[in-house]
Amino acid sequence: MRKGVEERRKALIYKLMIHTVNKSVEQLMKLTLKELETEYKKVQNDCHPHSDAGSIHCINAKRH
């Protein structure tokens, strides 16, 4: 189970680094899993779902 927690922490730290949270990697590494999840939820709430690089873009879509 410990390995799963560490993998989840690493994934959240990576996602938070992509969204340029106002914290350094060292600061993020010191946070608990619960604190990282809270930070990530804040980022998700602040971001528009279609504004990130991972958003869906329709190219050459027909309009009716």
PyMOL Python script that loads the backbone (N, CA, C, O; Angstrom):
from pymol import cmd

cmd.read_pdbstr("""\
ATOM      1  N   MET A   1       0.824  -1.194   0.000  1.00  0.00           N
ATOM      2  CA  MET A   1       0.000   0.000   0.000  1.00  0.00           C
ATOM      3  C   MET A   1       0.869   1.260   0.000  1.00  0.00           C
ATOM      4  O   MET A   1       0.507   2.261  -0.618  1.00  0.00           O
ATOM      5  N   ARG A   2       1.978   1.217   0.668  1.00  0.00           N
ATOM      6  CA  ARG A   2       2.885   2.364   0.738  1.00  0.00           C
ATOM      7  C   ARG A   2       3.365   2.776  -0.649  1.00  0.00           C
ATOM      8  O   ARG A   2       3.514   3.962  -0.947  1.00  0.00           O
ATOM      9  N   LYS A   3       3.606   1.760  -1.500  1.00  0.00           N
ATOM     10  CA  LYS A   3       4.061   2.047  -2.857  1.00  0.00           C
ATOM     11  C   LYS A   3       2.975   2.788  -3.640  1.00  0.00           C
ATOM     12  O   LYS A   3       3.275   3.691  -4.422  1.00  0.00           O
ATOM     13  N   GLY A   4       1.719   2.406  -3.429  1.00  0.00           N
ATOM     14  CA  GLY A   4       0.611   3.071  -4.104  1.00  0.00           C
ATOM     15  C   GLY A   4       0.469   4.524  -3.694  1.00  0.00           C
ATOM     16  O   GLY A   4       0.163   5.382  -4.523  1.00  0.00           O
ATOM     17  N   VAL A   5       0.691   4.805  -2.409  1.00  0.00           N
ATOM     18  CA  VAL A   5       0.618   6.177  -1.895  1.00  0.00           C
ATOM     19  C   VAL A   5       1.725   7.016  -2.511  1.00  0.00           C
ATOM     20  O   VAL A   5       1.492   8.155  -2.914  1.00  0.00           O
ATOM     21  N   GLU A   6       2.927   6.461  -2.586  1.00  0.00           N
ATOM     22  CA  GLU A   6       4.058   7.204  -3.168  1.00  0.00           C
ATOM     23  C   GLU A   6       3.832   7.467  -4.652  1.00  0.00           C
ATOM     24  O   GLU A   6       4.153   8.547  -5.149  1.00  0.00           O
ATOM     25  N   GLU A   7       3.284   6.489  -5.357  1.00  0.00           N
ATOM     26  CA  GLU A   7       2.991   6.684  -6.781  1.00  0.00           C
ATOM     27  C   GLU A   7       1.946   7.788  -6.970  1.00  0.00           C
ATOM     28  O   GLU A   7       2.068   8.608  -7.880  1.00  0.00           O
ATOM     29  N   ARG A   8       0.934   7.808  -6.125  1.00  0.00           N
ATOM     30  CA  ARG A   8      -0.112   8.842  -6.193  1.00  0.00           C
ATOM     31  C   ARG A   8       0.487  10.214  -5.901  1.00  0.00           C
ATOM     32  O   ARG A   8       0.168  11.189  -6.581  1.00  0.00           O
ATOM     33  N   ARG A   9       1.362  10.295  -4.884  1.00  0.00           N
ATOM     34  CA  ARG A   9       2.026  11.567  -4.545  1.00  0.00           C
ATOM     35  C   ARG A   9       2.845  12.074  -5.724  1.00  0.00           C
ATOM     36  O   ARG A   9       2.776  13.253  -6.071  1.00  0.00           O
ATOM     37  N   LYS A  10       3.626  11.179  -6.344  1.00  0.00           N
ATOM     38  CA  LYS A  10       4.459  11.572  -7.485  1.00  0.00           C
ATOM     39  C   LYS A  10       3.602  12.063  -8.647  1.00  0.00           C
ATOM     40  O   LYS A  10       3.946  13.046  -9.304  1.00  0.00           O
ATOM     41  N   ALA A  11       2.493  11.384  -8.897  1.00  0.00           N
ATOM     42  CA  ALA A  11       1.611  11.788  -9.991  1.00  0.00           C
ATOM     43  C   ALA A  11       1.017  13.171  -9.726  1.00  0.00           C
ATOM     44  O   ALA A  11       0.943  13.998 -10.634  1.00  0.00           O
ATOM     45  N   LEU A  12       0.596  13.422  -8.496  1.00  0.00           N
ATOM     46  CA  LEU A  12       0.026  14.729  -8.153  1.00  0.00           C
ATOM     47  C   LEU A  12       1.085  15.825  -8.218  1.00  0.00           C
ATOM     48  O   LEU A  12       0.804  16.928  -8.688  1.00  0.00           O
ATOM     49  N   ILE A  13       2.281  15.537  -7.759  1.00  0.00           N
ATOM     50  CA  ILE A  13       3.372  16.528  -7.828  1.00  0.00           C
ATOM     51  C   ILE A  13       3.655  16.878  -9.283  1.00  0.00           C
ATOM     52  O   ILE A  13       3.838  18.049  -9.616  1.00  0.00           O
ATOM     53  N   TYR A  14       3.693  15.880 -10.142  1.00  0.00           N
ATOM     54  CA  TYR A  14       3.930  16.118 -11.566  1.00  0.00           C
ATOM     55  C   TYR A  14       2.829  16.995 -12.161  1.00  0.00           C
ATOM     56  O   TYR A  14       3.109  17.947 -12.890  1.00  0.00           O
ATOM     57  N   LYS A  15       1.576  16.667 -11.844  1.00  0.00           N
ATOM     58  CA  LYS A  15       0.461  17.459 -12.367  1.00  0.00           C
ATOM     59  C   LYS A  15       0.492  18.890 -11.841  1.00  0.00           C
ATOM     60  O   LYS A  15       0.195  19.829 -12.580  1.00  0.00           O
ATOM     61  N   LEU A  16       0.846  19.061 -10.580  1.00  0.00           N
ATOM     62  CA  LEU A  16       0.916  20.412 -10.013  1.00  0.00           C
ATOM     63  C   LEU A  16       2.058  21.208 -10.626  1.00  0.00           C
ATOM     64  O   LEU A  16       1.937  22.420 -10.808  1.00  0.00           O
ATOM     65  N   MET A  17       3.163  20.544 -10.947  1.00  0.00           N
ATOM     66  CA  MET A  17       4.286  21.235 -11.596  1.00  0.00           C
ATOM     67  C   MET A  17       3.879  21.711 -12.979  1.00  0.00           C
ATOM     68  O   MET A  17       4.287  22.794 -13.399  1.00  0.00           O
ATOM     69  N   ILE A  18       3.085  20.929 -13.693  1.00  0.00           N
ATOM     70  CA  ILE A  18       2.627  21.298 -15.030  1.00  0.00           C
ATOM     71  C   ILE A  18       1.750  22.544 -14.963  1.00  0.00           C
ATOM     72  O   ILE A  18       1.831  23.418 -15.826  1.00  0.00           O
ATOM     73  N   HIS A  19       0.922  22.617 -13.939  1.00  0.00           N
ATOM     74  CA  HIS A  19       0.015  23.757 -13.794  1.00  0.00           C
ATOM     75  C   HIS A  19       0.677  24.944 -13.101  1.00  0.00           C
ATOM     76  O   HIS A  19      -0.008  25.881 -12.692  1.00  0.00           O
ATOM     77  N   THR A  20       1.966  24.915 -12.971  1.00  0.00           N
ATOM     78  CA  THR A  20       2.770  25.998 -12.389  1.00  0.00           C
ATOM     79  C   THR A  20       2.171  26.551 -11.095  1.00  0.00           C
ATOM     80  O   THR A  20       1.871  27.740 -10.984  1.00  0.00           O
ATOM     81  N   VAL A  21       2.012  25.675 -10.145  1.00  0.00           N
ATOM     82  CA  VAL A  21       1.568  26.087  -8.814  1.00  0.00           C
ATOM     83  C   VAL A  21       2.668  26.951  -8.220  1.00  0.00           C
ATOM     84  O   VAL A  21       3.843  26.767  -8.537  1.00  0.00           O
ATOM     85  N   ASN A  22       2.301  27.877  -7.374  1.00  0.00           N
ATOM     86  CA  ASN A  22       3.274  28.807  -6.792  1.00  0.00           C
ATOM     87  C   ASN A  22       4.115  28.166  -5.698  1.00  0.00           C
ATOM     88  O   ASN A  22       4.404  28.798  -4.682  1.00  0.00           O
ATOM     89  N   LYS A  23       4.501  26.932  -5.899  1.00  0.00           N
ATOM     90  CA  LYS A  23       5.347  26.231  -4.948  1.00  0.00           C
ATOM     91  C   LYS A  23       6.462  25.546  -5.721  1.00  0.00           C
ATOM     92  O   LYS A  23       6.291  25.163  -6.878  1.00  0.00           O
ATOM     93  N   SER A  24       7.599  25.400  -5.067  1.00  0.00           N
ATOM     94  CA  SER A  24       8.710  24.706  -5.696  1.00  0.00           C
ATOM     95  C   SER A  24       8.524  23.199  -5.551  1.00  0.00           C
ATOM     96  O   SER A  24       7.677  22.741  -4.784  1.00  0.00           O
ATOM     97  N   VAL A  25       9.311  22.446  -6.282  1.00  0.00           N
ATOM     98  CA  VAL A  25       9.251  20.990  -6.201  1.00  0.00           C
ATOM     99  C   VAL A  25       9.561  20.541  -4.776  1.00  0.00           C
ATOM    100  O   VAL A  25       8.935  19.613  -4.263  1.00  0.00           O
ATOM    101  N   GLU A  26      10.520  21.194  -4.143  1.00  0.00           N
ATOM    102  CA  GLU A  26      10.890  20.842  -2.773  1.00  0.00           C
ATOM    103  C   GLU A  26       9.718  21.044  -1.813  1.00  0.00           C
ATOM    104  O   GLU A  26       9.493  20.231  -0.917  1.00  0.00           O
ATOM    105  N   GLN A  27       8.976  22.129  -2.006  1.00  0.00           N
ATOM    106  CA  GLN A  27       7.817  22.389  -1.158  1.00  0.00           C
ATOM    107  C   GLN A  27       6.734  21.349  -1.392  1.00  0.00           C
ATOM    108  O   GLN A  27       6.094  20.893  -0.445  1.00  0.00           O
ATOM    109  N   LEU A  28       6.527  20.973  -2.645  1.00  0.00           N
ATOM    110  CA  LEU A  28       5.521  19.969  -2.959  1.00  0.00           C
ATOM    111  C   LEU A  28       5.901  18.610  -2.382  1.00  0.00           C
ATOM    112  O   LEU A  28       5.033  17.868  -1.924  1.00  0.00           O
ATOM    113  N   MET A  29       7.185  18.278  -2.400  1.00  0.00           N
ATOM    114  CA  MET A  29       7.645  16.994  -1.883  1.00  0.00           C
ATOM    115  C   MET A  29       7.410  16.864  -0.379  1.00  0.00           C
ATOM    116  O   MET A  29       7.275  15.754   0.134  1.00  0.00           O
ATOM    117  N   LYS A  30       7.361  17.986   0.324  1.00  0.00           N
ATOM    118  CA  LYS A  30       7.159  17.970   1.773  1.00  0.00           C
ATOM    119  C   LYS A  30       5.692  17.787   2.161  1.00  0.00           C
ATOM    120  O   LYS A  30       5.391  17.478   3.314  1.00  0.00           O
ATOM    121  N   LEU A  31       4.773  17.975   1.201  1.00  0.00           N
ATOM    122  CA  LEU A  31       3.350  17.876   1.500  1.00  0.00           C
ATOM    123  C   LEU A  31       2.905  16.418   1.602  1.00  0.00           C
ATOM    124  O   LEU A  31       3.468  15.532   0.958  1.00  0.00           O
ATOM    125  N   THR A  32       1.885  16.193   2.423  1.00  0.00           N
ATOM    126  CA  THR A  32       1.298  14.860   2.531  1.00  0.00           C
ATOM    127  C   THR A  32       0.405  14.611   1.320  1.00  0.00           C
ATOM    128  O   THR A  32       0.113  15.524   0.547  1.00  0.00           O
ATOM    129  N   LEU A  33      -0.022  13.365   1.171  1.00  0.00           N
ATOM    130  CA  LEU A  33      -0.910  13.028   0.060  1.00  0.00           C
ATOM    131  C   LEU A  33      -2.195  13.830   0.139  1.00  0.00           C
ATOM    132  O   LEU A  33      -2.674  14.330  -0.880  1.00  0.00           O
ATOM    133  N   LYS A  34      -2.753  13.958   1.310  1.00  0.00           N
ATOM    134  CA  LYS A  34      -4.007  14.710   1.490  1.00  0.00           C
ATOM    135  C   LYS A  34      -3.812  16.183   1.099  1.00  0.00           C
ATOM    136  O   LYS A  34      -4.675  16.771   0.447  1.00  0.00           O
ATOM    137  N   GLU A  35      -2.684  16.773   1.494  1.00  0.00           N
ATOM    138  CA  GLU A  35      -2.404  18.173   1.150  1.00  0.00           C
ATOM    139  C   GLU A  35      -2.215  18.339  -0.359  1.00  0.00           C
ATOM    140  O   GLU A  35      -2.661  19.331  -0.937  1.00  0.00           O
ATOM    141  N   LEU A  36      -1.552  17.365  -0.997  1.00  0.00           N
ATOM    142  CA  LEU A  36      -1.372  17.421  -2.447  1.00  0.00           C
ATOM    143  C   LEU A  36      -2.706  17.312  -3.165  1.00  0.00           C
ATOM    144  O   LEU A  36      -2.946  18.015  -4.146  1.00  0.00           O
ATOM    145  N   GLU A  37      -3.575  16.431  -2.681  1.00  0.00           N
ATOM    146  CA  GLU A  37      -4.895  16.294  -3.280  1.00  0.00           C
ATOM    147  C   GLU A  37      -5.695  17.585  -3.152  1.00  0.00           C
ATOM    148  O   GLU A  37      -6.417  17.966  -4.073  1.00  0.00           O
ATOM    149  N   THR A  38      -5.567  18.256  -2.009  1.00  0.00           N
ATOM    150  CA  THR A  38      -6.260  19.526  -1.802  1.00  0.00           C
ATOM    151  C   THR A  38      -5.740  20.581  -2.772  1.00  0.00           C
ATOM    152  O   THR A  38      -6.528  21.315  -3.369  1.00  0.00           O
ATOM    153  N   GLU A  39      -4.422  20.663  -2.933  1.00  0.00           N
ATOM    154  CA  GLU A  39      -3.821  21.622  -3.872  1.00  0.00           C
ATOM    155  C   GLU A  39      -4.299  21.340  -5.295  1.00  0.00           C
ATOM    156  O   GLU A  39      -4.620  22.265  -6.041  1.00  0.00           O
ATOM    157  N   TYR A  40      -4.345  20.066  -5.666  1.00  0.00           N
ATOM    158  CA  TYR A  40      -4.768  19.704  -7.019  1.00  0.00           C
ATOM    159  C   TYR A  40      -6.235  20.054  -7.250  1.00  0.00           C
ATOM    160  O   TYR A  40      -6.602  20.505  -8.335  1.00  0.00           O
ATOM    161  N   LYS A  41      -7.069  19.850  -6.242  1.00  0.00           N
ATOM    162  CA  LYS A  41      -8.481  20.215  -6.374  1.00  0.00           C
ATOM    163  C   LYS A  41      -8.647  21.718  -6.550  1.00  0.00           C
ATOM    164  O   LYS A  41      -9.527  22.160  -7.289  1.00  0.00           O
ATOM    165  N   LYS A  42      -7.814  22.507  -5.883  1.00  0.00           N
ATOM    166  CA  LYS A  42      -7.850  23.961  -6.054  1.00  0.00           C
ATOM    167  C   LYS A  42      -7.508  24.328  -7.497  1.00  0.00           C
ATOM    168  O   LYS A  42      -8.158  25.182  -8.100  1.00  0.00           O
ATOM    169  N   VAL A  43      -6.487  23.678  -8.040  1.00  0.00           N
ATOM    170  CA  VAL A  43      -6.070  23.944  -9.421  1.00  0.00           C
ATOM    171  C   VAL A  43      -7.193  23.565 -10.377  1.00  0.00           C
ATOM    172  O   VAL A  43      -7.495  24.311 -11.308  1.00  0.00           O
ATOM    173  N   GLN A  44      -7.808  22.418 -10.155  1.00  0.00           N
ATOM    174  CA  GLN A  44      -8.900  21.982 -11.022  1.00  0.00           C
ATOM    175  C   GLN A  44     -10.068  22.955 -10.980  1.00  0.00           C
ATOM    176  O   GLN A  44     -10.671  23.237 -12.015  1.00  0.00           O
ATOM    177  N   ASN A  45     -10.393  23.463  -9.816  1.00  0.00           N
ATOM    178  CA  ASN A  45     -11.512  24.398  -9.692  1.00  0.00           C
ATOM    179  C   ASN A  45     -11.212  25.739 -10.344  1.00  0.00           C
ATOM    180  O   ASN A  45     -12.123  26.404 -10.838  1.00  0.00           O
ATOM    181  N   ASP A  46      -9.945  26.144 -10.352  1.00  0.00           N
ATOM    182  CA  ASP A  46      -9.560  27.436 -10.914  1.00  0.00           C
ATOM    183  C   ASP A  46      -9.409  27.403 -12.429  1.00  0.00           C
ATOM    184  O   ASP A  46      -9.515  28.443 -13.080  1.00  0.00           O
ATOM    185  N   CYS A  47      -9.166  26.236 -12.995  1.00  0.00           N
ATOM    186  CA  CYS A  47      -8.924  26.124 -14.440  1.00  0.00           C
ATOM    187  C   CYS A  47     -10.223  25.890 -15.188  1.00  0.00           C
ATOM    188  O   CYS A  47     -11.083  25.120 -14.760  1.00  0.00           O
ATOM    189  N   HIS A  48     -10.341  26.564 -16.301  1.00  0.00           N
ATOM    190  CA  HIS A  48     -11.451  26.299 -17.210  1.00  0.00           C
ATOM    191  C   HIS A  48     -11.161  24.964 -17.892  1.00  0.00           C
ATOM    192  O   HIS A  48     -10.022  24.733 -18.297  1.00  0.00           O
ATOM    193  N   PRO A  49     -12.138  24.087 -18.033  1.00  0.00           N
ATOM    194  CA  PRO A  49     -11.869  22.752 -18.564  1.00  0.00           C
ATOM    195  C   PRO A  49     -11.334  22.722 -19.991  1.00  0.00           C
ATOM    196  O   PRO A  49     -10.734  21.726 -20.395  1.00  0.00           O
ATOM    197  N   HIS A  50     -11.533  23.782 -20.761  1.00  0.00           N
ATOM    198  CA  HIS A  50     -11.074  23.783 -22.145  1.00  0.00           C
ATOM    199  C   HIS A  50      -9.873  24.705 -22.376  1.00  0.00           C
ATOM    200  O   HIS A  50      -9.537  25.003 -23.522  1.00  0.00           O
ATOM    201  N   SER A  51      -9.235  25.151 -21.313  1.00  0.00           N
ATOM    202  CA  SER A  51      -8.145  26.100 -21.484  1.00  0.00           C
ATOM    203  C   SER A  51      -6.770  25.451 -21.413  1.00  0.00           C
ATOM    204  O   SER A  51      -5.783  26.089 -21.780  1.00  0.00           O
ATOM    205  N   ASP A  52      -6.670  24.227 -20.961  1.00  0.00           N
ATOM    206  CA  ASP A  52      -5.371  23.584 -20.794  1.00  0.00           C
ATOM    207  C   ASP A  52      -4.904  22.894 -22.059  1.00  0.00           C
ATOM    208  O   ASP A  52      -5.661  22.745 -23.018  1.00  0.00           O
ATOM    209  N   ALA A  53      -3.665  22.482 -22.050  1.00  0.00           N
ATOM    210  CA  ALA A  53      -3.104  21.774 -23.192  1.00  0.00           C
ATOM    211  C   ALA A  53      -3.786  20.433 -23.408  1.00  0.00           C
ATOM    212  O   ALA A  53      -3.774  19.911 -24.522  1.00  0.00           O
ATOM    213  N   GLY A  54      -4.378  19.867 -22.369  1.00  0.00           N
ATOM    214  CA  GLY A  54      -5.035  18.579 -22.482  1.00  0.00           C
ATOM    215  C   GLY A  54      -6.473  18.663 -22.928  1.00  0.00           C
ATOM    216  O   GLY A  54      -7.177  17.653 -22.950  1.00  0.00           O
ATOM    217  N   SER A  55      -6.920  19.848 -23.283  1.00  0.00           N
ATOM    218  CA  SER A  55      -8.322  19.986 -23.678  1.00  0.00           C
ATOM    219  C   SER A  55      -8.550  19.415 -25.071  1.00  0.00           C
ATOM    220  O   SER A  55      -7.611  19.222 -25.842  1.00  0.00           O
ATOM    221  N   ILE A  56      -9.793  19.154 -25.371  1.00  0.00           N
ATOM    222  CA  ILE A  56     -10.171  18.596 -26.668  1.00  0.00           C
ATOM    223  C   ILE A  56     -10.317  19.729 -27.666  1.00  0.00           C
ATOM    224  O   ILE A  56     -10.988  20.726 -27.399  1.00  0.00           O
ATOM    225  N   HIS A  57      -9.695  19.569 -28.794  1.00  0.00           N
ATOM    226  CA  HIS A  57      -9.796  20.561 -29.855  1.00  0.00           C
ATOM    227  C   HIS A  57     -10.377  19.894 -31.100  1.00  0.00           C
ATOM    228  O   HIS A  57      -9.853  18.880 -31.563  1.00  0.00           O
ATOM    229  N   CYS A  58     -11.442  20.452 -31.634  1.00  0.00           N
ATOM    230  CA  CYS A  58     -12.067  19.920 -32.839  1.00  0.00           C
ATOM    231  C   CYS A  58     -11.445  20.601 -34.045  1.00  0.00           C
ATOM    232  O   CYS A  58     -11.480  21.824 -34.174  1.00  0.00           O
ATOM    233  N   ILE A  59     -10.886  19.802 -34.909  1.00  0.00           N
ATOM    234  CA  ILE A  59     -10.263  20.321 -36.125  1.00  0.00           C
ATOM    235  C   ILE A  59     -11.050  19.782 -37.304  1.00  0.00           C
ATOM    236  O   ILE A  59     -11.331  18.586 -37.382  1.00  0.00           O
ATOM    237  N   ASN A  60     -11.403  20.671 -38.219  1.00  0.00           N
ATOM    238  CA  ASN A  60     -12.152  20.302 -39.417  1.00  0.00           C
ATOM    239  C   ASN A  60     -13.510  19.678 -39.064  1.00  0.00           C
ATOM    240  O   ASN A  60     -13.986  18.793 -39.775  1.00  0.00           O
ATOM    241  N   ALA A  61     -14.113  20.121 -38.006  1.00  0.00           N
ATOM    242  CA  ALA A  61     -15.434  19.595 -37.620  1.00  0.00           C
ATOM    243  C   ALA A  61     -16.510  20.285 -38.435  1.00  0.00           C
ATOM    244  O   ALA A  61     -16.455  21.492 -38.670  1.00  0.00           O
ATOM    245  N   LYS A  62     -17.482  19.507 -38.861  1.00  0.00           N
ATOM    246  CA  LYS A  62     -18.599  20.078 -39.606  1.00  0.00           C
ATOM    247  C   LYS A  62     -19.546  20.740 -38.636  1.00  0.00           C
ATOM    248  O   LYS A  62     -19.830  20.205 -37.565  1.00  0.00           O
ATOM    249  N   ARG A  63     -20.026  21.889 -39.009  1.00  0.00           N
ATOM    250  CA  ARG A  63     -21.002  22.596 -38.186  1.00  0.00           C
ATOM    251  C   ARG A  63     -22.351  22.508 -38.871  1.00  0.00           C
ATOM    252  O   ARG A  63     -22.455  22.684 -40.085  1.00  0.00           O
ATOM    253  N   HIS A  64     -23.355  22.241 -38.108  1.00  0.00           N
ATOM    254  CA  HIS A  64     -24.712  22.140 -38.661  1.00  0.00           C
ATOM    255  C   HIS A  64     -25.470  23.404 -38.407  1.00  0.00           C
ATOM    256  O   HIS A  64     -26.632  23.515 -38.796  1.00  0.00           O
TER     257      HIS A  64
END
""", "prot")
cmd.dss("prot")
cmd.show_as("cartoon", "prot")
cmd.util.cbc("prot")
cmd.orient("prot")
